Amino acid sequence: MARRTFEQLAVENGVVTDEQVSECRSLQDEQKLRGEDVLPIEKLLLEKGYLTEDQARAVNTALTRLQKDEERGDLVRIGGYDITGKLGDGGLGTVYKARQISMSRDVALKVLHKKWLADEEFKKRFLLEARLAGRLSHQNLIQVYDVGRDRGLYYFSMEFVDGETLEDMIEREGPLDIPRAMDITLQVLRAVTYIKRFDIVHRDIKPSNVMINRSGLVKLGDFGFVKSKIDHAISTEGEVLGTPDYISPEQAMGMENIDWRSDQYSLGCSLYHMLTGKPPYEGSGSAVMRQHIKADLPDPRIYNAKLPESVVQLMEKMLAKDPNDRYQTTQELFEDLELIKMGQDPAAQRLDAGKSTIIRAFKAEQVKAKRAKNEVEILQDELNRMRRFMIGAFILAGMLMIALVLVLAWLAFKKGF
């Protein structure tokens, strides 16, 4: 449905005429031809004296109300909920802000996209997300209240978090300071530790799935790609689920037997993003996934030179390609995050030089620098040899010139006699 415009509403209410609007549109066309800034119809009608400031305000107020009503008309309808606005879209569904009438509380209502209604696999995964999340209760997890189907639509309602996503925070503020980043990581890790007790792997930890309320409490949400032993039946070998920028190597390869260490990797990517302002790798989705599998980890100090070695060491361990080289228990990771938050070095040993992608990358840069230095020295030697040759050639040419002059002078002297 096309949105109503200011001039349409003004004509409908008898404030201006069609002829006056047409005249102003002609003026807009002339402004375009002259390459000038095109003034809005409203401003041109005011300049022409066809309506007053009070009339313009009244039309704008009516237009705002009308557009809100039209927006509400585009929203889905779920029994028992008064939907008031759209919050965003996910891989499986759209999230709306709504009022749960029976409980008189604001909720976030997730509704499965209509395009998936004919797909039994996606309906199963959607209901899996709701069922699993509904069993869980933790202060760092978004609480699910209700799940159901209404008028052919699958939905579930969950806690409405009055705040912003971690992704929005980074976009607004840029790289976060170390204590703040560590605090957010610790809170997400508490959620990961909790769901680990239920043999659940989230599989899609990323800044856009981390909500932070106005008091600083962090909540992990969006269980659309969770992996649980309980609901093993709906997943298939080789299936790749997750977001490329934060996906673990084992997820990117479609491995079946993944565990919390995969979530640790995704949390490490999110920490990298928090501290540098960008995820570790760039490129298309497939290119990024290949880099997660085999590319060296870019040194985060390239993007944030203030990062201490202790933080780099922590991220390097969380982002090890082999899960066996990462932290093996959540407690070990907790301890190192707390130590770094307090400005101390992590307790865990850093990766061996042969396994450290940052060290390998650093050594590669050293080799490149040494090679470049050698090339410069060789070039310098060539220039020195050329310089010596040119000096010798100039001296020889000078001597030949002097000899020629002497011969000519002797011949001239002899001819005079």
Sequence and secondary structure as in RCSB ss.txt:
>XXXX:A:sequence
MARRTFEQLAVENGVVTDEQVSECRSLQDEQKLRGEDVLPIEKLLLEKGYLTEDQARAVNTALTRLQKDEERGDL
VRIGGYDITGKLGDGGLGTVYKARQISMSRDVALKVLHKKWLADEEFKKRFLLEARLAGRLSHQNLIQVYDVGRD
RGLYYFSMEFVDGETLEDMIEREGPLDIPRAMDITLQVLRAVTYIKRFDIVHRDIKPSNVMINRSGLVKLGDFGF
VKSKIDHAISTEGEVLGTPDYISPEQAMGMENIDWRSDQYSLGCSLYHMLTGKPPYEGSGSAVMRQHIKADLPDP
RIYNAKLPESVVQLMEKMLAKDPNDRYQTTQELFEDLELIKMGQDPAAQRLDAGKSTIIRAFKAEQVKAKRAKNE
VEILQDELNRMRRFMIGAFILAGMLMIALVLVLAWLAFKKGF
>XXXX:A:secstr
     HHHHHHHTTSS HHHHHHHHHHHHHHHHTT     HHHHHHHHTSS HHHHHHHHHHHHHHHHHHHHHHS
   TTEEEEEEEEE SSEEEEEEEETTTTEEEEEEEE GGGTT HHHHHHHHHHHHHHHH   TTB  EEEEEEE
TTEEEEEEE  SEEEHHHHHHHH S  HHHHHHHHHHHHHHHHHHHTTTEE     GGGEEEETT  EEE   TT
 EESTTGGG  TT   S GGG  HHHHTT S   HHHHHHHHHHHHHHHHHSS S  SSHHHHHHHHHHS    G
GGT TT  HHHHHHHHHHT SSGGGS SSHHHHHHHHHHHHTT   SS    TTT HHHHHHHHHHHHHHHHHHH
HHHHHHHHHHHHHHHHHHHHHHHHHHHHHHHHHHHHHHHHH 
